[in-house]
Amino acid sequence: RSSDLNMSVLIIAPKRYQKLAVNRNRAKRLLREAYRLNKHSLEEKIKNSSSQLFISIALVSKIMPDYKLTEQKVKEILSSIEKKIFSENN
């Protein structure tokens, strides 16, 4: 996919915070799904600017978040990245 060349994301859930593998896997699934559904605005801007972007998202909480909270936080992360990158370029 051409979008993979412009933007890459690393999603981690460290064993330090989520001891059980089943919880780490669930956390990563939640983060991936929230990212997949909300990446389009940032992806378009990166594609138009012909830049590359590498993002790392980590769950650093001992409490397993639900999907609603996960999606809210991923949206905040992506909008924050968008503001920082495109305010610098203008």
N, C-alpha and C positions, 0 to 999 in steps of 0.2 A: 504494500500500500504506500502511496506517495505521502500520506499524512504521517506515516511512521518516520520518514526521513526528517521531517521538520520538528517533531515533538516526541519525546520519550518520557515515560513515567516509571518510577520505581516505587513499589508499594511494599512496606515492611511492617511486620508486627513482631517486635523482638520478644524472645523468650523471657527476658528480664521482667516484662510487664504481663505477658499472657503465658502462664506456665504450661497450659495444656495445648497440644498441637491442634486439637479440634477448635479451640477458641482462636488460636492464631489464624487458622485457615478461614474461619467464619469472618473474622475481622478484615482479612485481606479481600475476601469476596465482597463484603459490604463496601469497602473503600473502592475497589475496582468498579463496581456497579455504579456507585455515586459519581465517580470520575467519568465513566463512559457516558452517562446521561447528561453531564454538565460541561463537557470539554469543548463543545462546538464553537462558542464565541471566541475563546482564546485560540483555538486551533485555526480559525479563519484569519484572525489578526496575524498570527505567526506566519501562515501561508502567504498572506499578502505582503508581509515585510521581508520575505525570503530569508528569515533568520532560523536558527535552531534553538530549541528550548529543551532542557533536561530538568525534570521535576522529581523530587523524592518526597513521598508522603509516608509518615510513620505514625503508628498508633502508639502513643506513650501514655497509656492509662491502664491501671489494673482493673478498671471497671469496663465491662463489655458494653459498648454503645449500641443503641438500636439504630435502625436504618434512618429514621427521621433526623436524629442528631448527626449521624455520619454525613448525610447529604447536606445538611446545613453547614457543617464545618468545611466540607470539600468545596462548596460554593464560595464560602468566605476565602478559602485559600486561593482558588482560581481567580476570583475578582481582585484579590490583593496583588497577585502576580501580574494580572492584566494592568492594574493601575500603575504599579511600579515600573513595569517595562515600557508602557506606552506614554507615561508622563515624562520619562527620561528622553525618549526619542523625539518628542515634540518640542 
